[in-house]
Amino acid sequence: MSLVKRSLVLLCVTLMLASLLVQRTDATRRKPNELFNGSIFGKRSYSDYYLRWNQAACELAADPICQWLRHEEESRT
């Protein structure tokens, strides 16, 4: 095998092993008691905040891009 193929195979194997380790550690994590139904730890998870941030970032990027595309189309006609 060439060096590039070996590197790609090694990278793929490393990523698969890392994903297995992450899944195992996440599965062994202990969940809080029923008494702590979010009153102490908060109702929203990390993914809720990430999705809102990601949506805001996309909206901020989309506005100038749409304006630029409109300007390009107008300049062509």
N, C-alpha and C positions, 0 to 999 in steps of 0.2 A: 504494500500500500504506500501511496505517496504521503508525504508529511501533512498535506492539507487534509486528506481523508482521515488520517489517524487523529489529527487534531479535532476534526468534526465529530468523529466517533467518541473520542474522549469527552468532548464537551456535552454531547447528548447523554452519555452514561452518567456524567457528573450531575447534570440537571435532573435526570430521573431519580437518582439517589437522593438528591437534595429535596425533591418534592415528596418522596416517601418519608423522609425524616420529618419534614414539616407537618405532614398529615398525622404521623404518629404522635408528635408532641402536642398537636392541637387536640387529638382525641383523648389524651390522658389529662388534659386540663380539667380541673374540678370546677363545676358550676356552683354559683352561690345558692344558698338555701332559699326555699320558697318565701320565707319572710322578707327577703331582700328583693322584692319583685320590681326593682328599678328605682325604688324611692331613694336609695343611697347612691347607687351607681349611675343613675340617669336613665332616661327612657330611650334615648337615641344611641344607636351603635355607631362605630367608627365609619361604617359604610354609608350611613345616612349623610354624615358631614362630607365625606369624600364625593358622593354623588352630587350634592349641592354645589360643592366647590368646582367640580368638573363641569357641571352645567353652566355655571357662571363664567368659567374660563372660555367655554365654547361660544357663549353668547358674545363675550367681549371680542373674541377673534372673528366671529362671523360678521359683525357689523362693518368693520373696515374692509373686509374682503368683498362683501356685497357691494359696497360703495365703489371699490376699485373696479370690480367687474362691470358695473353699470357705466362707469367712466370709460372703460376700454371699449364697450359696445357702442357707446355714443360717438367715440372718436373714430371708429371704423366706418360709421355710416355718414 
